[in-house]
């Protein structure tokens, strides 16, 4: 019985460490707004590209990481998508 408890505790520790490591990698910044906004009209117009970057960054500040695709769409509205 003690062996099973030790294995369970070990598994929980390893699982927790794996979660922390994966979260640390994701936290670094996701997608680069310069790359996201370098499409269509924004690739030739720096003002539109800056508006796209600003919109993406503002959205990303208030959106969970799982929903960042929505921020890409919001930013790319300025690029004619």
C-alpha positions as CSV (number, residue, x, y, z in Angstrom):
1,X,0.0,0.0,0.0
2,X,2.8,2.4,0.8
3,X,4.4,1.8,-2.6
4,X,1.2,2.8,-4.3
5,X,1.0,6.0,-2.3
6,X,4.7,6.8,-3.1
7,X,4.1,6.1,-6.8
8,X,1.0,8.4,-6.8
9,X,2.9,11.2,-5.1
10,X,5.8,10.8,-7.6
11,X,3.4,10.9,-10.5
12,X,1.7,14.0,-9.2
13,X,5.1,15.7,-8.8
14,X,6.3,14.8,-12.2
15,X,2.9,15.8,-13.7
16,X,3.1,19.2,-12.0
17,X,6.6,19.8,-13.2
18,X,5.6,18.9,-16.7
19,X,2.8,21.5,-16.5
20,X,5.1,24.2,-15.2
21,X,7.6,23.5,-17.9
22,X,5.1,23.6,-20.7
23,X,3.5,26.8,-19.3
24,X,6.8,28.5,-19.1
25,X,7.5,27.8,-22.8
26,X,4.1,29.2,-23.8
27,X,4.4,32.3,-21.7
28,X,7.2,33.6,-23.8
29,X,5.0,35.5,-26.2
30,X,3.1,33.3,-28.6
31,X,3.0,34.8,-32.0
32,X,4.9,37.9,-33.1
33,X,2.6,40.7,-34.0
34,X,4.9,41.9,-36.8
35,X,4.6,38.6,-38.5
36,X,0.8,38.4,-37.9
37,X,0.3,41.9,-39.4
38,X,2.6,41.5,-42.4
39,X,-0.2,40.5,-44.8
40,X,-2.2,42.0,-47.6
41,X,-2.6,45.8,-47.3
42,X,-0.5,46.0,-44.1
43,X,2.6,44.7,-45.8
44,X,2.8,47.8,-47.9
45,X,1.4,50.4,-45.5
46,X,3.2,51.0,-42.2
47,X,0.3,53.0,-40.7
48,X,-2.1,50.1,-41.2
49,X,0.4,47.6,-40.0
50,X,0.9,49.6,-36.8
51,X,-2.9,49.7,-36.2
52,X,-3.0,46.0,-36.7
53,X,-0.2,45.5,-34.2
54,X,-1.8,47.8,-31.7
55,X,-5.2,46.1,-32.0
56,X,-3.6,42.6,-31.7
57,X,-1.6,43.6,-28.6
58,X,-4.5,45.2,-26.9
59,X,-6.7,42.2,-27.5
60,X,-3.9,39.8,-26.4
61,X,-3.6,41.7,-23.1
62,X,-7.1,40.9,-22.1
63,X,-7.7,37.5,-23.8
64,X,-6.8,34.0,-22.5
65,X,-4.0,32.3,-24.5
66,X,-6.5,29.8,-25.9
67,X,-8.4,32.5,-27.7
68,X,-5.5,34.4,-29.3
69,X,-6.7,33.3,-32.8
70,X,-9.5,35.8,-32.3
71,X,-7.0,38.6,-31.7
72,X,-5.2,37.7,-34.9
73,X,-8.5,38.2,-36.8
74,X,-9.2,41.5,-34.9
75,X,-5.8,42.8,-35.9
76,X,-6.0,41.7,-39.5
77,X,-9.2,43.6,-40.0
78,X,-7.0,46.6,-40.7
79,X,-5.2,44.6,-43.3
80,X,-8.2,44.0,-45.5
81,X,-9.0,40.4,-44.4
